[in-house]
């Protein structure tokens, strides 16, 4: 799948083989890596004529010569499907790659089951459910394996779904929660579209102003308000009942007293 970004490594950039490349060939290699990331086919490159059109006025023959030169140093290979960067896909893997992939798949299945239960309870048709989930794997913010999962707070601040989360609650989640937050925000955006912040913020305000029976504030680092309350569309009362829809505005206006647990 297409990537917003791709990994490269200092030791690869500074390797003897790359440092000995002519400047023009090193530049072509970087361009080819960007093409491979955008093409999203495990290191395969688009047809040479398509790359030449994007890099115009670079000629197809020049790109073919570059690919041939890269093949001689083990950076590219010609396959029945087309030119492929030999090491590109392997460099995109990490120790956490499979773990995150399994986590996203499990979370996606959990969320879908939750939506199915909600549909059954509220009498929504299966077609309505399909509509609410149709955006999950779309190019515009889906949760497929090609979706960018940040690895640092600096990267997280650049992620649109983390930015949406921050707009709602004024902070970014912990590193260990990036995938879960992105997964859930994707689902909620598929449901609510441009009204995402307006619809979801009351759940955060409700959670952040509640107290336990012992008088302590709810844990602001918890994601229950997002992954359970917002996903299920419910702000439970202390006695387990849900406030009426018209009462949810109290959270925005600061009238929280009726919903504080005691």
N, C-alpha and C positions, 0 to 999 in steps of 0.2 A: 504494500500500500504506500501511497504517497506520504512523505514526511515533511514536517515543518522545518526540521533541522536534521543533521546527521552527525555521527560521532567521527572524530579524527583524534589522533594521538600524537603527543609531542615526540615520542620515540620514532614514530613513522615519519613525521615531518622532517626530523633531523637525521634520519637514517642515511648511511653512506650512499645507498643507491639513489635516493631522492636528491641528496645534496649534489650529486654528480650530474644530475639532469641539467640540460640547458634550461635557461629561464623560461623560454617559450613552451617547452614541453611540460615543465612543472605547472605552468599556468593552465595548460590544456588538461592536465590531470585533475586539477582542482575543479575546472569547469565540468569535466566528465563526472566527477563525484556528485556535483550538484544535479546534473542530469539524471544520474542513477537514483538519487534520493527522490527526485520529482517523479520519475518514471515508475518507481515503486514495484519493481519486478526482480527483487533479489540480485541486484547488481547489474542487471541487463540495462543496456543503453537504448535510447530511441534510435530509429534509423538515422544514418549519417546525414541524409539530406534534410531531416527535420532539425537536427542540431545546427547544421550550417545555416538554415534559415533564421534561427534564433540568434546565432552569433554573427550574422551577416555584417560586414562583407567577407567573412572568412569563407573560403571555398571548401567544397566537399573533399577535394583532393588533399588539402592541407590537414583536415581532420582525419582522413584515412591514413595519411602518413604518420600522424601523431599516434594513432591507435596501434599502428604497426610497430612503431618505436617502443611504445609502452608494453607491447606483447613480448618484445625482446628482453625486457628487464623484469618480466613476470607480473606486471601490473594489469594487463588486459589479455583477453583471449577471445578468439572468434569461435562462436558456437552456432549450431543450426538455427538458433533463435535470433542470432545477431551478436554484436560485440558485447562483452561482459567484463566488468572490472573484477579481477580475480579475487581480491581480498575484501571487497566492499561490504558484502553482507555479513561476513564473519566479524568485521569490526563493529557492526551495529549491535552485536550480542553483548551481554554482560552477565555477571553472576546472578543478577536479580531479574534478568529478562524473563526467564521461564516462570519464576515465581510471580512476577507482576502479571504475566499473561494469564496464569491460572487464577490469580486473584480476581482479575477483571472479568474473566469468564464466569467464575462462581458468583461474583457480585451481580453481573448482568442477569444470570438465571434467577438469583434471589429476588432482584427487583421485578423481573417479569412475573414471577409467581405472585409477588405482592400485588401487582397491578391486576393480575387475573382474579385474585380473591376480591379485590376492591370492585372489579367489574361485576362479579357475581353478586356481591352484597348490594350494589347500587342499581343492579338491573341493566348495566351498560351492555350493549351488544359486543360480540367478538370483533366486529368491524371497527367499533369505537376504540377498542383496545389496540387494534392494529395501527390505527391512526396515531394513537398516543405514543406508540413505540417505533413508528416508522422512521423517526429521525435519528435513532440510535446509531445506525451504521452509515449514515449519510455523510457526504463529503464535507458538509458544513457543520461539523461539530459532533460527529458520531463517536462511538466508543469501540471501534474496531481496533485491531492490533497496531495499526499505523498511527494511532493517536499519540501525540507527544505527551509523555509523562515526565515532568521536571524532576531533576535530581538534587537541586539546591534551591534555597530561598530566592536567590537572584534570578534563577530561571523561572521559578514559580510566579514571580511578579510579572513576567512577560506572558504568562499563559492566560488566554481569555477566560477560561472557566474559573481559574483561581482569582482573577480580577473580579469576576462576578461575585464570587464568594466573599471577597474582601469588601466589595460595595455593600453587601448585605450585613456583614457583622463587624466590619472594621479591622479585620486581621486576616492573616493567611494561616492555613492549617499547618500542623506539624508535617515534617517530611514524610513520615510513615503514613499519613492520611491523604497524600496528594492524589493517588489513584482513586481512592474511594470518593473524594470530593468531586473530582472530575467526572467520574462515572455518574454520580447522583445529579450534578448540575446539568449534565447532558440530558438525562432523563427529564428533569424538570423543565429545561428549555424546550424540549420536544413537546411538552404539554402546554407551556405557558408563553412561549415565544418571547416577544419584546417586553412582556409584563413580568418577566421572571423576578426581577428585584422587588417590584411592588407586591407580588403575590407571596414571595418567600420570606420577606423581611419580618412580617408579624410573628412567624414561628420562632425566629431568633430572638426578637424582643420578648416574647412570652417566656422563652427558656432562660434568658439572661436576667430576668427580673424575678424569677421564682426562688423560693427558699424551701429547704427541706424541713421536716418536722423539728429538727434540731436547731433550726434558725440559720443554717448555713446556705450560702448561695449555691445554685446548681453549678456544676463544673463547666466553665465556659469553653474548655477544650473538648468537651464531649460533642459528638455529632448526631446525637439522638434527634435533636430538633430538626435536622436536615434529612437524615436517612430514614427516619420513622415518621415524625410529625408532618413534615412538608411533603414527603412522598405519599403518605396516606391521606393528606388533606385534613388532618385533625389536630386541634390543640386541646388536649384533655384537661378537664378540671381536676382539682385535687381528689374528688370522689370518683374519678374515672369517667365522668360524662364529658361531652364535648360542648364548648360554648357555641351559641348560635352564630351563624355567619355574620350577622349584622354587628355582633359584639366584638368581632376580631379587630375592628377599628380602634377599640380601646387600647390595644397594644401600641398602635402608632401614636395615639394621643397621650399616652402615658398613664392611662387609667387602668392600673394593673391589680388593684386591691382584690377584686372579685376572683382572681385567678391565682393568687398566691397560696401555696400549700401551707397548711398549719395543722 
